[in-house]
Amino acid sequence: MRSGEELLRSGMVISVGKKEKNNNIIHVQALVLHTSGLNSKHPAIIKLWIDVSQEYGNRLVGDNEEEVTKVCDCPAGASEKCKHILAVMLYLSRTEEADLEDLSCTDIEKQWGTLKTTALKKYEAKSLSEMCHVKGQRDIYVKTMPEVTEEMESRWRMKLMQSTCKA
């Protein structure tokens, strides 16, 4: 549950919409970025079927209305227990049906082409110097040493002479 919530909070769910609606059954498709392969060619494509006439917690149904079907194309998705599916289910539990955009048969592919650069920009690698908590390197000797005045020089000279005269 936590990994799905973290995906949702971090903005990895980049698109969720209605593919089709038959009676009370909505076919939902979503795009979720892979956490381990952000630069992969495609995000995880999630497919869910939801019966909006049912109470929350009992809304997931299958594409044939008999068995529950949740599809994700990630390796864990075959077991229907992946974090991408969970993130989309959490998103749907917090979103009204009317707020879901209608998708055509090619919208998901088109959206990924359009959203790819903006979605991945957040996760681009940066050099350490660009990080807000990393301070630039500085020469500690130059910055911390006071400027030597003539008075300081004469005092040091006197001390050196006194120490060499005693010896």
Contacts in CASP RR format, 6 or more apart in sequence:
PFRMAT RR
TARGET T0000
AUTHOR 0000-0000-0000
METHOD contacts of the structure
MODEL  1
MRSGEELLRSGMVISVGKKEKNNNIIHVQALVLHTSGLNSKHPAIIKLWI
DVSQEYGNRLVGDNEEEVTKVCDCPAGASEKCKHILAVMLYLSRTEEADL
EDLSCTDIEKQWGTLKTTALKKYEAKSLSEMCHVKGQRDIYVKTMPEVTE
EMESRWRMKLMQSTCKA
1 86 0 8 1.000
3 83 0 8 1.000
3 86 0 8 1.000
4 83 0 8 1.000
4 84 0 8 1.000
4 86 0 8 1.000
4 87 0 8 1.000
4 90 0 8 1.000
5 86 0 8 1.000
5 87 0 8 1.000
5 90 0 8 1.000
7 13 0 8 1.000
7 32 0 8 1.000
7 35 0 8 1.000
7 83 0 8 1.000
7 84 0 8 1.000
7 86 0 8 1.000
7 87 0 8 1.000
8 87 0 8 1.000
8 90 0 8 1.000
8 91 0 8 1.000
11 33 0 8 1.000
11 122 0 8 1.000
12 32 0 8 1.000
12 33 0 8 1.000
12 35 0 8 1.000
12 87 0 8 1.000
13 30 0 8 1.000
13 31 0 8 1.000
13 32 0 8 1.000
13 87 0 8 1.000
13 88 0 8 1.000
13 91 0 8 1.000
14 31 0 8 1.000
14 32 0 8 1.000
14 33 0 8 1.000
14 43 0 8 1.000
14 111 0 8 1.000
14 115 0 8 1.000
14 119 0 8 1.000
15 30 0 8 1.000
15 31 0 8 1.000
15 108 0 8 1.000
15 111 0 8 1.000
15 112 0 8 1.000
15 115 0 8 1.000
16 28 0 8 1.000
16 29 0 8 1.000
16 30 0 8 1.000
16 31 0 8 1.000
16 88 0 8 1.000
16 91 0 8 1.000
16 92 0 8 1.000
16 95 0 8 1.000
16 100 0 8 1.000
17 28 0 8 1.000
17 29 0 8 1.000
17 30 0 8 1.000
17 100 0 8 1.000
17 101 0 8 1.000
17 102 0 8 1.000
17 103 0 8 1.000
18 26 0 8 1.000
18 27 0 8 1.000
18 28 0 8 1.000
18 97 0 8 1.000
18 100 0 8 1.000
18 101 0 8 1.000
18 102 0 8 1.000
18 103 0 8 1.000
19 27 0 8 1.000
19 28 0 8 1.000
19 29 0 8 1.000
19 47 0 8 1.000
19 103 0 8 1.000
19 105 0 8 1.000
20 26 0 8 1.000
20 27 0 8 1.000
21 27 0 8 1.000
24 51 0 8 1.000
24 52 0 8 1.000
24 53 0 8 1.000
24 54 0 8 1.000
25 49 0 8 1.000
25 50 0 8 1.000
25 51 0 8 1.000
25 52 0 8 1.000
25 61 0 8 1.000
25 65 0 8 1.000
26 49 0 8 1.000
26 50 0 8 1.000
26 52 0 8 1.000
26 97 0 8 1.000
26 100 0 8 1.000
27 47 0 8 1.000
27 48 0 8 1.000
27 49 0 8 1.000
27 63 0 8 1.000
28 46 0 8 1.000
28 47 0 8 1.000
28 48 0 8 1.000
28 49 0 8 1.000
28 50 0 8 1.000
28 88 0 8 1.000
28 92 0 8 1.000
28 100 0 8 1.000
29 45 0 8 1.000
29 46 0 8 1.000
29 47 0 8 1.000
29 48 0 8 1.000
29 103 0 8 1.000
29 108 0 8 1.000
30 45 0 8 1.000
30 46 0 8 1.000
30 48 0 8 1.000
30 88 0 8 1.000
30 91 0 8 1.000
31 43 0 8 1.000
31 44 0 8 1.000
31 45 0 8 1.000
31 46 0 8 1.000
31 108 0 8 1.000
31 111 0 8 1.000
31 112 0 8 1.000
31 115 0 8 1.000
32 43 0 8 1.000
32 44 0 8 1.000
32 46 0 8 1.000
32 72 0 8 1.000
32 84 0 8 1.000
32 87 0 8 1.000
32 88 0 8 1.000
33 43 0 8 1.000
33 44 0 8 1.000
33 119 0 8 1.000
33 120 0 8 1.000
33 123 0 8 1.000
34 40 0 8 1.000
34 43 0 8 1.000
34 44 0 8 1.000
34 74 0 8 1.000
34 84 0 8 1.000
35 83 0 8 1.000
38 120 0 8 1.000
38 123 0 8 1.000
39 120 0 8 1.000
42 73 0 8 1.000
42 112 0 8 1.000
43 112 0 8 1.000
43 119 0 8 1.000
44 72 0 8 1.000
44 73 0 8 1.000
44 74 0 8 1.000
44 82 0 8 1.000
44 84 0 8 1.000
45 72 0 8 1.000
45 73 0 8 1.000
45 108 0 8 1.000
46 70 0 8 1.000
46 71 0 8 1.000
46 72 0 8 1.000
46 84 0 8 1.000
46 85 0 8 1.000
46 88 0 8 1.000
47 63 0 8 1.000
47 69 0 8 1.000
47 70 0 8 1.000
47 71 0 8 1.000
47 72 0 8 1.000
48 60 0 8 1.000
48 69 0 8 1.000
48 70 0 8 1.000
48 71 0 8 1.000
48 85 0 8 1.000
48 88 0 8 1.000
48 89 0 8 1.000
48 92 0 8 1.000
49 60 0 8 1.000
49 61 0 8 1.000
49 62 0 8 1.000
49 63 0 8 1.000
49 65 0 8 1.000
49 69 0 8 1.000
50 59 0 8 1.000
50 60 0 8 1.000
50 61 0 8 1.000
50 92 0 8 1.000
51 58 0 8 1.000
51 59 0 8 1.000
51 60 0 8 1.000
51 61 0 8 1.000
52 59 0 8 1.000
52 97 0 8 1.000
54 61 0 8 1.000
56 93 0 8 1.000
60 68 0 8 1.000
60 70 0 8 1.000
60 89 0 8 1.000
61 68 0 8 1.000
61 69 0 8 1.000
62 68 0 8 1.000
62 69 0 8 1.000
63 69 0 8 1.000
69 80 0 8 1.000
70 77 0 8 1.000
70 80 0 8 1.000
70 85 0 8 1.000
71 77 0 8 1.000
71 80 0 8 1.000
72 80 0 8 1.000
72 82 0 8 1.000
72 84 0 8 1.000
72 85 0 8 1.000
74 82 0 8 1.000
74 84 0 8 1.000
76 82 0 8 1.000
76 83 0 8 1.000
77 84 0 8 1.000
77 85 0 8 1.000
128 134 0 8 1.000
129 136 0 8 1.000
END
